[in-house]
Amino acid sequence: MKWVFTILLAGGLAYAVSSVPPRTAARIAARALRASWDWVATVGAKATREDPARAPARRASRKAQAASPQSETGRRGASREGIVPQPPKETLHPADRAALDSLLAEPARAESR
């Protein structure tokens, strides 16, 4: 029964090698190596681990954050007041828009071409 799993594993590896792009495979391999190295490094470190209370504080992010409006109660929360409409990503020229409208209006005539 072990040979069935071995054949399936070999087939899966062959499929992954042939279908996954090299950059993606390298990125996945690097993440897996890093995760396994971190796991190996923490296996023997049980006795030397610090208490969570004594762990160094995490540094605050230096990214700029947009200010959100505060409600009457003083809580900061999501509201529709802070939503700004974005411009459309694409614009159609009037001639292109007319051609598109004519295609949508008469789909049967466009399919017969």
N, C-alpha and C positions, 0 to 999 in steps of 0.2 A: 504494500500500500504506500510505502514511502516513495517508491519510484514514480507513482502518479503525481505526488506533490512536487517531486523534483522536476518532472517533465513540465508541469504547469508553471513552476517558477522559472525554468529556463525559457519557456515560451513567452511568459510575461516580460522577462528581461529583453528578449529579442524584439518583441513588439515595442517596448519602451525605447529601445535604442534606435529603432527604425522610424518611430513616429514623433518623438519629442525633439524639438529644436535644440541644438547644442548649447545655446545660451541659457535656456530654461533648465536643461539638465545640469549645467555647471552651477547654477544658482541653487537648485534643489540639493545637489550634492554638498555644496558649501554649508547650507543650513543644517543638513543632517549631520555633517561632521562636527559643526559647532555645537549642536545640541548633544551629540554623543560625548564630545569632549567635556562639556559642562557637567553632564551626568557622571562621567568617570571622576571628574575633579571633586564632586560633592559626595562621592561614596564614602571615602575615609574621613571626611571632615565633620562628622557628627560631634565629636568631642570638642572641636575647636570653633564651632559655630558660636556667634554672639547671640545674645538675647535680642528679640525684635525691639524691645524697649531701648536698648543701647545702640541699635543700628544707626548709622549716620543718616541724618535727614536728607531727603531727596531734594535736589536743587530745583528751584522753580524754573519753568520754561521762560525763555527770553523772547518768545514770539509775541508780537503785538496782537492784541485781541480787540475786536470791535466792541464798543460800548453798547450795551443793550438798554433800552428804556426801562425804567423801574415803574412798577404799578403803584397804585395808591397805597397798598398795604406795605410797601417797602421791599417786597420780595422781588428777586430777579427771576423772571421766567420767560418762556417763549410767548410771544404775542404776535398778532398780525401787524402791529404798528411798525415793527422793524423790518418788514419785508419790502424790498425795493424791486420793482419790476425790471427785468433784464432785457436788453435789446435782443431782437431775434438774431440767431446765429447766421442765417442765410437771408439774402434778399433776392427777389426775382425782379428782373426788368419787366416793364409793362408788356412788352411783346412776348416774353417767355410766359408770363402769367396768362395772357390771352390764349396762347397755344395750349397751355396746360388745361385751362378751362374748357377749350373746345374738345380736347381729347377726353376729358371726364364727362362731358355732356353727351358725346356720341361714341361709346366704347365699341359698339357693334361695327361701325364703319372703320374704326382703327384696326380691328382684328382681321378684317377681310383683306387688308393690304398684303 
